[in-house]
Amino acid sequence: MTIIAVTGHMDLTEGSVPLVREALAELLKQHAVSGLVGVSCIAKGSDSLFAEAVLAAGGRLIVVIPSRDYRRNKVKDDHAPLFDRFVESADEVLVMDHETANRQAYEAANAVLLERADRLVAVWNGEPPGGKGGGTADVVLEAREAGLPVDVVWPDGAARLG
């Protein structure tokens, strides 16, 4: 069994979504035979594409929710149905012991992702941390410092909004 956590950009362009979806499906195929468990915070973008790919590969999903108010205050209307479907499909749902979604809550959730995982998939453009903490680059650096293998997924043509 392989436990894979995900980190990645939330702000993928519309054209990037199918590219990332395909790259994740291809990457997870090699782990599905041994029993795949995916760990995700199921945020919009990369986290959700990963959760989708884990379930499509017949894997089990563990959801980590950063705070008690996350669903109510951070999940936008356009993402809520998918978020709820992932929560319902998950084998396990961990809600972090934070009242509100803030940097500390995200960092705690990321720490759980890394603790639970055998490896990390990063849907990441390779740019260095932005200085706010808790972002994709920060999680990649923490994983590498902990000796966790990191698979970077950033297919040709992938881009972020803005």
VEXKOLNU-109726 format. One line per 10 residues: their letters; for each residue z, y, x of N, C-alpha, C, O. Coordinates in nm, 4 decimals, padded with zeros to 6 digits, always signed. Example, Ala and Ser with C-alpha at 12.3 -4.5 7.8 and 13.67 -1.06 7.14 Angstrom:
AS = +00.7800,-00.5690,+01.3190,+00.7800,-00.4500,+01.2300,+00.7800,-00.3300,+01.3200,+00.8465,-00.3319,+01.4236; +00.7080,-00.2250,+01.2850,+00.7140,-00.1060,+01.3670,+00.7870,+00.0030,+01.2900,+00.8039,+00.1138,+01.3409
//
This chain:
MTIIAVTGHM = +00.0000,-00.1190,+00.0846,+00.0000,+00.0000,+00.0000,+00.0000,+00.1247,+00.0887,+00.0715,+00.1312,+00.1887; -00.0798,+00.2215,+00.0512,-00.0873,+00.3475,+00.1229,-00.0466,+00.4596,+00.0286,-00.0993,+00.4722,-00.0819; +00.0487,+00.5410,+00.0744,+00.0933,+00.6570,-00.0038,+00.0325,+00.7813,+00.0610,+00.0608,+00.8133,+00.1765; -00.0512,+00.8501,-00.0155,-00.1225,+00.9667,+00.0355,-00.0826,+01.0885,-00.0463,-00.0907,+01.0880,-00.1691; -00.0395,+01.1932,+00.0239,-00.0087,+01.3202,-00.0417,-00.1276,+01.4139,-00.0238,-00.2136,+01.3919,+00.0615; -00.1306,+01.5175,-00.1049,-00.2394,+01.6144,-00.0974,-00.1849,+01.7559,-00.0839,-00.0796,+01.7900,-00.1377; -00.2590,+01.8357,-00.0112,-00.2418,+01.9798,-00.0104,-00.3824,+02.0368,-00.0120,-00.4759,+01.9726,+00.0360; -00.3984,+02.1548,-00.0659,-00.5335,+02.2099,-00.0677,-00.5417,+02.3406,-00.1426,-00.4491,+02.3827,-00.2119; -00.6558,+02.4024,-00.1259,-00.6792,+02.5331,-00.1867,-00.6936,+02.5210,-00.3390,-00.7555,+02.4280,-00.3906; -00.6351,+02.6170,-00.4076,-00.6432,+02.6225,-00.5540,-00.7692,+02.6965,-00.5991,-00.8185,+02.6751,-00.7099
DLTEGSVPLV = -00.8202,+02.7831,-00.5128,-00.9248,+02.8783,-00.5507,-01.0638,+02.8345,-00.5054,-01.1373,+02.9124,-00.4447; -01.0993,+02.7104,-00.5348,-01.2320,+02.6607,-00.5001,-01.3375,+02.7242,-00.5911,-01.3122,+02.7484,-00.7091; -01.4555,+02.7506,-00.5353,-01.5645,+02.8014,-00.6180,-01.6117,+02.6892,-00.7110,-01.5881,+02.5713,-00.6847; -01.6775,+02.7271,-00.8180,-01.7268,+02.6293,-00.9148,-01.8200,+02.5280,-00.8476,-01.8162,+02.4091,-00.8792; -01.9034,+02.5756,-00.7548,-01.9955,+02.4874,-00.6847,-01.9268,+02.3922,-00.5878,-01.9830,+02.2888,-00.5516; -01.8061,+02.4264,-00.5460,-01.7318,+02.3411,-00.4521,-01.6690,+02.2206,-00.5199,-01.6487,+02.1170,-00.4566; -01.6382,+02.2335,-00.6484,-01.5645,+02.1285,-00.7190,-01.6328,+01.9921,-00.7105,-01.5671,+01.8948,-00.6734; -01.7635,+01.9803,-00.7437,-01.8254,+01.8484,-00.7337,-01.8320,+01.7967,-00.5897,-01.8225,+01.6760,-00.5673; -01.8482,+01.8860,-00.4926,-01.8528,+01.8457,-00.3511,-01.7193,+01.7869,-00.3074,-01.7142,+01.6821,-00.2430; -01.6116,+01.8556,-00.3432,-01.4770,+01.8095,-00.3062,-01.4436,+01.6815,-00.3823,-01.3864,+01.5883,-00.3258
REALAELLKQ = -01.4792,+01.6772,-00.5101,-01.4527,+01.5576,-00.5923,-01.5167,+01.4343,-00.5269,-01.4525,+01.3301,-00.5135; -01.6427,+01.4470,-00.4868,-01.7152,+01.3355,-00.4248,-01.6532,+01.2966,-00.2902,-01.6378,+01.1781,-00.2607; -01.6183,+01.3953,-00.2097,-01.5585,+01.3680,-00.0782,-01.4231,+01.2973,-00.0934,-01.3920,+01.2056,-00.0173; -01.3434,+01.3395,-00.1909,-01.2136,+01.2747,-00.2139,-01.2327,+01.1305,-00.2621,-01.1627,+01.0401,-00.2165; -01.3261,+01.1093,-00.3529,-01.3524,+00.9739,-00.4044,-01.3919,+00.8814,-00.2894,-01.3462,+00.7674,-00.2815; -01.4769,+00.9319,-00.2011,-01.5237,+00.8530,-00.0864,-01.4074,+00.8194,+00.0073,-01.3942,+00.7061,+00.0536; -01.3242,+00.9185,+00.0340,-01.2098,+00.8989,+00.1242,-01.1092,+00.7995,+00.0661,-01.0579,+00.7135,+00.1377; -01.0812,+00.8114,-00.0633,-00.9790,+00.7260,-00.1254,-01.0259,+00.5823,-00.1444,-00.9442,+00.4909,-00.1555; -01.1587,+00.5621,-00.1483,-01.2134,+00.4265,-00.1643,-01.1564,+00.3302,-00.0609,-01.1217,+00.2166,-00.0929; -01.1471,+00.3765,+00.0628,-01.1007,+00.2891,+00.1707,-00.9536,+00.2507,+00.1572,-00.9106,+00.1514,+00.2159
HAVSGLVGVS = -00.8765,+00.3270,+00.0816,-00.7339,+00.2968,+00.0639,-00.7055,+00.2223,-00.0659,-00.5995,+00.1617,-00.0813; -00.7999,+00.2268,-00.1590,-00.7775,+00.1681,-00.2914,-00.7591,+00.0174,-00.2853,-00.6877,-00.0393,-00.3680; -00.8224,-00.0485,-00.1886,-00.8134,-00.1947,-00.1814,-00.6717,-00.2426,-00.1490,-00.6304,-00.3497,-00.1935; -00.5981,-00.1636,-00.0722,-00.4633,-00.2062,-00.0322,-00.3554,-00.1591,-00.1287,-00.2372,-00.1860,-00.1074; -00.3945,-00.0899,-00.2334,-00.2966,-00.0343,-00.3261,-00.2715,+00.1107,-00.2910,-00.2085,+00.1412,-00.1897; -00.3200,+00.1986,-00.3736,-00.3167,+00.3411,-00.3463,-00.2123,+00.4099,-00.4340,-00.2054,+00.3864,-00.5546; -00.1317,+00.4947,-00.3716,-00.0396,+00.5814,-00.4437,-00.0681,+00.7232,-00.3974,-00.0656,+00.7512,-00.2776; -00.0952,+00.8130,-00.4916,-00.1191,+00.9528,-00.4600,-00.0012,+01.0374,-00.5031,+00.0570,+01.0164,-00.6095; +00.0336,+01.1346,-00.4179,+00.1445,+01.2261,-00.4477,+00.0863,+01.3668,-00.4537,+00.0263,+01.4142,-00.3572; +00.1045,+01.4336,-00.5684,+00.0414,+01.5632,-00.5897,+00.1291,+01.6547,-00.6737,+00.2040,+01.6093,-00.7602
CIAKGSDSLF = +00.1186,+01.7837,-00.6467,+00.1852,+01.8838,-00.7313,+00.0971,+01.9218,-00.8509,+00.1368,+02.0043,-00.9331; -00.0192,+01.8635,-00.8608,-00.1165,+01.8776,-00.9712,-00.1483,+02.0217,-01.0112,-00.1760,+02.0503,-01.1277; -00.1440,+02.1120,-00.9128,-00.1865,+02.2490,-00.9392,-00.3366,+02.2498,-00.9635,-00.4054,+02.1522,-00.9335; -00.3865,+02.3580,-01.0169,-00.5301,+02.3737,-01.0386,-00.6010,+02.3641,-00.9035,-00.5450,+02.4029,-00.8010; -00.7220,+02.3135,-00.9032,-00.7988,+02.3062,-00.7793,-00.7811,+02.1729,-00.7089,-00.7876,+02.0674,-00.7721; -00.7589,+02.1772,-00.5801,-00.7560,+02.0575,-00.4952,-00.6551,+01.9533,-00.5409,-00.6861,+01.8342,-00.5425; -00.5346,+01.9960,-00.5781,-00.4306,+01.9012,-00.6199,-00.4770,+01.8178,-00.7394,-00.4550,+01.6968,-00.7445; -00.5411,+01.8845,-00.8348,-00.5870,+01.8150,-00.9552,-00.7086,+01.7274,-00.9276,-00.7202,+01.6180,-00.9829; -00.7992,+01.7747,-00.8422,-00.9146,+01.6924,-00.8051,-00.8674,+01.5644,-00.7353,-00.9231,+01.4569,-00.7573; -00.7659,+01.5769,-00.6522,-00.7089,+01.4605,-00.5836,-00.6448,+01.3646,-00.6843,-00.6679,+01.2438,-00.6786
AEAVLAAGGR = -00.5645,+01.4182,-00.7760,-00.4981,+01.3340,-00.8769,-00.6025,+01.2590,-00.9594,-00.5863,+01.1406,-00.9887; -00.7087,+01.3285,-00.9960,-00.8192,+01.2686,-01.0704,-00.8811,+01.1525,-00.9913,-00.9078,+01.0457,-01.0464; -00.9033,+01.1755,-00.8614,-00.9655,+01.0744,-00.7755,-00.8740,+00.9529,-00.7572,-00.9217,+00.8395,-00.7537; -00.7436,+00.9761,-00.7458,-00.6466,+00.8660,-00.7322,-00.6521,+00.7776,-00.8565,-00.6618,+00.6553,-00.8460; -00.6460,+00.8395,-00.9734,-00.6481,+00.7627,-01.0982,-00.7822,+00.6913,-01.1163,-00.7860,+00.5770,-01.1618; -00.8918,+00.7583,-01.0807,-01.0247,+00.6969,-01.0940,-01.0393,+00.5763,-01.0013,-01.1132,+00.4829,-01.0324; -00.9692,+00.5777,-00.8875,-00.9750,+00.4669,-00.7912,-00.8774,+00.3552,-00.8285,-00.8643,+00.2566,-00.7561; -00.8085,+00.3718,-00.9435,-00.7133,+00.2700,-00.9872,-00.5774,+00.2822,-00.9208,-00.4955,+00.1905,-00.9271; -00.5541,+00.3959,-00.8572,-00.4261,+00.4179,-00.7902,-00.3171,+00.4652,-00.8845,-00.3417,+00.4973,-01.0008; -00.1959,+00.4686,-00.8312,-00.0804,+00.5197,-00.9056,-00.0549,+00.6627,-00.8620,-00.0789,+00.6991,-00.7469
LIVVIPSRDY = -00.0056,+00.7440,-00.9560,+00.0152,+00.8860,-00.9300,+00.1636,+00.9200,-00.9368,+00.2340,+00.8822,-01.0305; +00.2089,+00.9922,-00.8351,+00.3431,+01.0505,-00.8353,+00.3235,+01.2018,-00.8405,+00.2548,+01.2592,-00.7560; +00.3839,+01.2655,-00.9396,+00.3715,+01.4096,-00.9580,+00.4999,+01.4767,-00.9121,+00.6099,+01.4345,-00.9478; +00.4842,+01.5826,-00.8320,+00.5973,+01.6632,-00.7872,+00.5793,+01.8022,-00.8467,+00.4825,+01.8717,-00.8158; +00.6728,+01.8425,-00.9322,+00.6672,+01.9736,-00.9978,+00.7689,+02.0646,-00.9293,+00.8877,+02.0326,-00.9251; +00.7223,+02.1793,-00.8750,+00.8081,+02.2630,-00.7898,+00.9339,+02.3207,-00.8547,+01.0326,+02.3463,-00.7856; +00.9317,+02.3415,-00.9873,+01.0481,+02.4040,-01.0507,+01.0525,+02.3679,-01.1987,+00.9552,+02.3187,-01.2558; +01.1688,+02.3939,-01.2592,+01.1845,+02.3618,-01.4015,+01.0958,+02.4492,-01.4910,+01.0557,+02.4066,-01.5993; +01.0649,+02.5730,-01.4451,+00.9832,+02.6627,-01.5282,+00.8345,+02.6576,-01.4934,+00.7553,+02.7340,-01.5485; +00.7964,+02.5684,-01.4029,+00.6589,+02.5680,-01.3508,+00.5548,+02.5535,-01.4626,+00.4607,+02.6326,-01.4697
RRNKVKDDHA = +00.5706,+02.4548,-01.5483,+00.4725,+02.4319,-01.6552,+00.4616,+02.5545,-01.7454,+00.3515,+02.5962,-01.7811; +00.5747,+02.6114,-01.7817,+00.5784,+02.7229,-01.8759,+00.5233,+02.8526,-01.8133,+00.4495,+02.9264,-01.8786; +00.5589,+02.8796,-01.6885,+00.5281,+03.0100,-01.6301,+00.4131,+03.0126,-01.5300,+00.3617,+03.1203,-01.4998; +00.3716,+02.8989,-01.4782,+00.2678,+02.8992,-01.3744,+00.1378,+02.8292,-01.4135,+00.0326,+02.8582,-01.3566; +00.1439,+02.7378,-01.5097,+00.0233,+02.6643,-01.5485,-00.0517,+02.7459,-01.6535,-00.0024,+02.7680,-01.7642; -00.1715,+02.7900,-01.6164,-00.2531,+02.8719,-01.7072,-00.3089,+02.7857,-01.8202,-00.3193,+02.6637,-01.8077; -00.3447,+02.8515,-01.9308,-00.3953,+02.7822,-02.0502,-00.5141,+02.6913,-02.0208,-00.5252,+02.5829,-02.0781; -00.6045,+02.7359,-01.9302,-00.7239,+02.6557,-01.9026,-00.6922,+02.5282,-01.8232,-00.7727,+02.4351,-01.8209; -00.5766,+02.5238,-01.7590,-00.5386,+02.4071,-01.6785,-00.4347,+02.3192,-01.7495,-00.4145,+02.2040,-01.7113; -00.3696,+02.3731,-01.8516,-00.2582,+02.3034,-01.9173,-00.2936,+02.1632,-01.9694,-00.2153,+02.0707,-01.9479
PLFDRFVESA = -00.4078,+02.1432,-02.0369,-00.4371,+02.0072,-02.0866,-00.4485,+01.9046,-01.9743,-00.4002,+01.7922,-01.9878; -00.5118,+01.9426,-01.8641,-00.5264,+01.8516,-01.7501,-00.3893,+01.8259,-01.6855,-00.3562,+01.7119,-01.6527; -00.3113,+01.9309,-01.6678,-00.1760,+01.9186,-01.6120,-00.0947,+01.8192,-01.6950,-00.0311,+01.7288,-01.6408; -00.0977,+01.8375,-01.8270,-00.0207,+01.7503,-01.9164,-00.0699,+01.6055,-01.9100,+00.0101,+01.5120,-01.9157; -00.2016,+01.5874,-01.8982,-00.2569,+01.4522,-01.8886,-00.2091,+01.3833,-01.7603,-00.1771,+01.2645,-01.7616; -00.2046,+01.4580,-01.6504,-00.1560,+01.3992,-01.5250,-00.0080,+01.3622,-01.5342,+00.0330,+01.2572,-01.4845; +00.0714,+01.4473,-01.5970,+00.2138,+01.4166,-01.6143,+00.2290,+01.2882,-01.6955,+00.3098,+01.2016,-01.6620; +00.1504,+01.2771,-01.8027,+00.1565,+01.1566,-01.8873,+00.1078,+01.0323,-01.8134,+00.1584,+00.9228,-01.8379; +00.0103,+01.0470,-01.7232,-00.0481,+00.9336,-01.6504,+00.0346,+00.8919,-01.5289,+00.0149,+00.7833,-01.4744; +00.1256,+00.9768,-01.4871,+00.2002,+00.9519,-01.3635,+00.2980,+00.8354,-01.3780,+00.3588,+00.8158,-01.4832
DEVLVMDHET = +00.3113,+00.7593,-01.2701,+00.4126,+00.6542,-01.2638,+00.5513,+00.7150,-01.2465,+00.6518,+00.6579,-01.2888; +00.5543,+00.8319,-01.1834,+00.6814,+00.8980,-01.1549,+00.6576,+01.0486,-01.1562,+00.5564,+01.0956,-01.1041; +00.7497,+01.1245,-01.2150,+00.7427,+01.2702,-01.2152,+00.8739,+01.3224,-01.1587,+00.9810,+01.2979,-01.2142; +00.8642,+01.3944,-01.0479,+00.9816,+01.4551,-00.9850,+00.9782,+01.6051,-01.0124,+00.8813,+01.6722,-00.9772; +01.0811,+01.6570,-01.0736,+01.0914,+01.8012,-01.0954,+01.1948,+01.8525,-00.9959,+01.3107,+01.8109,-00.9985; +01.1529,+01.9420,-00.9094,+01.2423,+01.9942,-00.8065,+01.3581,+02.0714,-00.8708,+01.3459,+02.1236,-00.9816; +01.4679,+02.0770,-00.8004,+01.5890,+02.1390,-00.8523,+01.5882,+02.2908,-00.8307,+01.6822,+02.3479,-00.7754; +01.4811,+02.3534,-00.8753,+01.4681,+02.4990,-00.8679,+01.4426,+02.5481,-01.0095,+01.3623,+02.4904,-01.0828; +01.5110,+02.6540,-01.0471,+01.4928,+02.7086,-01.1814,+01.3557,+02.7735,-01.1955,+01.2862,+02.7530,-01.2950; +01.3167,+02.8534,-01.0934,+01.1901,+02.9265,-01.1026,+01.0961,+02.8897,-00.9876,+01.1387,+02.8534,-00.8779
ANRQAYEAAN = +00.9681,+02.9005,-01.0172,+00.8641,+02.8722,-00.9179,+00.8547,+02.9908,-00.8219,+00.8096,+03.0991,-00.8591; +00.8976,+02.9685,-00.6993,+00.8886,+03.0716,-00.5960,+00.8608,+03.0028,-00.4623,+00.8424,+02.8812,-00.4579; +00.8578,+03.0783,-00.3561,+00.8235,+03.0219,-00.2262,+00.9155,+02.9063,-00.1874,+00.8691,+02.8050,-00.1351; +01.0457,+02.9209,-00.2129,+01.1407,+02.8139,-00.1797,+01.1098,+02.6867,-00.2583,+01.1186,+02.5763,-00.2045; +01.0738,+02.7025,-00.3848,+01.0405,+02.5868,-00.4687,+00.9157,+02.5170,-00.4164,+00.9112,+02.3941,-00.4108; +00.8141,+02.5945,-00.3781,+00.6901,+02.5357,-00.3260,+00.7149,+02.4661,-00.1928,+00.6621,+02.3577,-00.1679; +00.7953,+02.5288,-00.1074,+00.8250,+02.4669,+00.0220,+00.9040,+02.3380,+00.0038,+00.8816,+02.2409,+00.0761; +00.9964,+02.3361,-00.0923,+01.0733,+02.2135,-00.1195,+00.9820,+02.1039,-00.1734,+00.9948,+01.9875,-00.1354; +00.8906,+02.1410,-00.2613,+00.7953,+02.0432,-00.3156,+00.7070,+01.9882,-00.2040,+00.6819,+01.8679,-00.1983; +00.6599,+02.0756,-00.1155,+00.5775,+02.0309,-00.0030,+00.6548,+01.9373,+00.0884,+00.5986,+01.8410,+00.1407
AVLLERADRL = +00.7838,+01.9650,+00.1081,+00.8664,+01.8772,+00.1921,+00.8750,+01.7373,+00.1309,+00.8689,+01.6377,+00.2029; +00.8891,+01.7295,-00.0013,+00.8933,+01.5990,-00.0694,+00.7596,+01.5269,-00.0535,+00.7567,+01.4065,-00.0282; +00.6488,+01.6000,-00.0684,+00.5170,+01.5396,-00.0493,+00.5108,+01.4709,+00.0872,+00.4698,+01.3553,+00.0984; +00.5518,+01.5437,+00.1896,+00.5414,+01.4905,+00.3260,+00.6395,+01.3761,+00.3504,+00.6071,+01.2811,+00.4216; +00.7584,+01.3845,+00.2923,+00.8578,+01.2759,+00.3080,+00.8090,+01.1460,+00.2460,+00.8340,+01.0381,+00.2997; +00.7402,+01.1558,+00.1339,+00.6993,+01.0371,+00.0591,+00.5726,+00.9727,+00.1145,+00.5449,+00.8563,+00.0856; +00.4953,+01.0472,+00.1939,+00.3598,+01.0048,+00.2281,+00.3492,+00.9303,+00.3612,+00.4264,+00.9514,+00.4546; +00.2480,+00.8410,+00.3644,+00.2067,+00.7759,+00.4892,+00.1011,+00.8598,+00.5593,+00.0843,+00.8522,+00.6810; +00.0297,+00.9405,+00.4800,-00.0729,+01.0289,+00.5354,-00.0955,+01.1441,+00.4383,-00.0529,+01.1393,+00.3228; -00.1633,+01.2477,+00.4873,-00.1894,+01.3672,+00.4068,-00.3396,+01.3916,+00.3993,-00.4100,+01.3824,+00.4999
VAVWNGEPPG = -00.3876,+01.4224,+00.2806,-00.5236,+01.4706,+00.2621,-00.5137,+01.6213,+00.2402,-00.4392,+01.6682,+00.1541; -00.5899,+01.6960,+00.3194,-00.5887,+01.8413,+00.3088,-00.7277,+01.8905,+00.2711,-00.8222,+01.8769,+00.3488; -00.7400,+01.9472,+00.1525,-00.8643,+02.0120,+00.1126,-00.8503,+02.1552,+00.1651,-00.7955,+02.2437,+00.0994; -00.9028,+02.1735,+00.2870,-00.8671,+02.2910,+00.3666,-00.9866,+02.3389,+00.4460,-01.0590,+02.2597,+00.5063; -01.0063,+02.4695,+00.4453,-01.1184,+02.5283,+00.5184,-01.0888,+02.5476,+00.6669,-01.1736,+02.5980,+00.7404; -00.9714,+02.5087,+00.7114,-00.9389,+02.5148,+00.8535,-00.8830,+02.6474,+00.9010,-00.8507,+02.6622,+01.0189; -00.8712,+02.7442,+00.8112,-00.8192,+02.8749,+00.8528,-00.6690,+02.8687,+00.8744,-00.6002,+02.7925,+00.8063; -00.6160,+02.9485,+00.9692,-00.4727,+02.9444,+00.9988,-00.3876,+02.9943,+00.8823,-00.4394,+03.0541,+00.7880; -00.2559,+02.9692,+00.8895,-00.1660,+03.0130,+00.7816,-00.1768,+03.1630,+00.7556,-00.2006,+03.2430,+00.8462; -00.1583,+03.1982,+00.6273,-00.1669,+03.3387,+00.5873,-00.0371,+03.4153,+00.6056,-00.0334,+03.5359,+00.5814
GKGGGTADVV = +00.0694,+03.3484,+00.6477,+00.1947,+03.4167,+00.6740,+00.2939,+03.4166,+00.5599,+00.4080,+03.4593,+00.5778; +00.2533,+03.3693,+00.4419,+00.3449,+03.3688,+00.3281,+00.4314,+03.2435,+00.3249,+00.5375,+03.2432,+00.2626; +00.3876,+03.1379,+00.3908,+00.4628,+03.0118,+00.3878,+00.4271,+02.9304,+00.2657,+00.4009,+02.9853,+00.1587; +00.4262,+02.7993,+00.2817,+00.4009,+02.7108,+00.1684,+00.2554,+02.6894,+00.1359,+00.2235,+02.6186,+00.0403; +00.1653,+02.7490,+00.2133,+00.0226,+02.7335,+00.1872,-00.0336,+02.6077,+00.2500,+00.0371,+02.5331,+00.3177; -00.1620,+02.5853,+00.2267,-00.2285,+02.4650,+00.2751,-00.2153,+02.4498,+00.4266,-00.1762,+02.3436,+00.4749; -00.2474,+02.5549,+00.5014,-00.2405,+02.5465,+00.6480,-00.0984,+02.5169,+00.6948,-00.0793,+02.4420,+00.7906; +00.0003,+02.5741,+00.6289,+00.1409,+02.5483,+00.6652,+00.1747,+02.4006,+00.6477,+00.2403,+02.3411,+00.7332; +00.1300,+02.3417,+00.5374,+00.1599,+02.2016,+00.5092,+00.0907,+02.1114,+00.6115,+00.1487,+02.0128,+00.6570; -00.0332,+02.1455,+00.6475,-00.1050,+02.0678,+00.7493,-00.0284,+02.0724,+00.8815,-00.0103,+01.9695,+00.9465
LEAREAGLPV = +00.0161,+02.1906,+00.9209,+00.0903,+02.2039,+01.0470,+00.2201,+02.1231,+01.0432,+00.2540,+02.0553,+01.1402; +00.2923,+02.1302,+00.9318,+00.4165,+02.0532,+00.9181,+00.3895,+01.9033,+00.9269,+00.4643,+01.8302,+00.9919; +00.2839,+01.8579,+00.8622,+00.2489,+01.7152,+00.8651,+00.2172,+01.6720,+01.0072,+00.2651,+01.5684,+01.0533; +00.1368,+01.7510,+01.0763,+00.1001,+01.7162,+01.2145,+00.2223,+01.7157,+01.3049,+00.2355,+01.6283,+01.3906; +00.3122,+01.8128,+01.2869,+00.4353,+01.8161,+01.3671,+00.5215,+01.6935,+01.3411,+00.5923,+01.6468,+01.4304; +00.5157,+01.6409,+01.2180,+00.5943,+01.5224,+01.1821,+00.5233,+01.3925,+01.2216,+00.5763,+01.2835,+01.1999; +00.4036,+01.4044,+01.2795,+00.3302,+01.2868,+01.3217,+00.2568,+01.2148,+01.2094,+00.2163,+01.0996,+01.2249; +00.2400,+01.2822,+01.0974,+00.1706,+01.2232,+00.9828,+00.0196,+01.2392,+01.0025,-00.0263,+01.3488,+01.0347; -00.0584,+01.1321,+00.9839,-00.2039,+01.1473,+00.9937,-00.2548,+01.2414,+00.8842,-00.2091,+01.2360,+00.7700; -00.3499,+01.3274,+00.9209,-00.4062,+01.4246,+00.8272,-00.5572,+01.4057,+00.8197,-00.6263,+01.4093,+00.9216
DVVWPDGAAR = -00.6080,+01.3855,+00.6980,-00.7520,+01.3803,+00.6734,-00.7920,+01.5126,+00.6115,-00.7499,+01.5450,+00.5005; -00.8738,+01.5899,+00.6833,-00.9203,+01.7181,+00.6305,-01.0495,+01.6952,+00.5538,-01.1438,+01.6348,+00.6050; -01.0524,+01.7439,+00.4308,-01.1703,+01.7350,+00.3451,-01.2197,+01.8775,+00.3226,-01.1526,+01.9576,+00.2575; -01.3355,+01.9083,+00.3759,-01.3999,+02.0380,+00.3511,-01.5501,+02.0171,+00.3662,-01.6079,+02.0485,+00.4703; -01.6133,+01.9637,+00.2609,-01.7546,+01.9281,+00.2703,-01.8446,+02.0500,+00.2929,-01.8094,+02.1621,+00.2563; -01.9594,+02.0267,+00.3528,-02.0587,+02.1328,+00.3695,-02.0865,+02.1957,+00.2339,-02.1098,+02.1250,+00.1358; -02.0842,+02.3272,+00.2283,-02.1111,+02.3979,+00.1031,-01.9852,+02.4345,+00.0263,-01.9917,+02.5110,-00.0700; -01.8708,+02.3811,+00.0674,-01.7453,+02.4156,+00.0003,-01.7063,+02.5587,+00.0350,-01.7297,+02.6053,+00.1464; -01.6468,+02.6275,-00.0616,-01.6064,+02.7665,-00.0400,-01.4920,+02.8026,-00.1342,-01.4692,+02.7384,-00.2368; -01.4221,+02.9069,-00.0954,-01.3150,+02.9599,-00.1795,-01.3649,+03.0844,-00.2530,-01.4574,+03.1518,-00.2076
LG = -01.3027,+03.1132,-00.3661,-01.3347,+03.2346,-00.4407,-01.2979,+03.3566,-00.3578,-01.2083,+03.3508,-00.2736; -01.3668,+03.4662,-00.3819,-01.3279,+03.5896,-00.3178,-01.4027,+03.6177,-00.1994,-01.3799,+03.7199,-00.1347
//
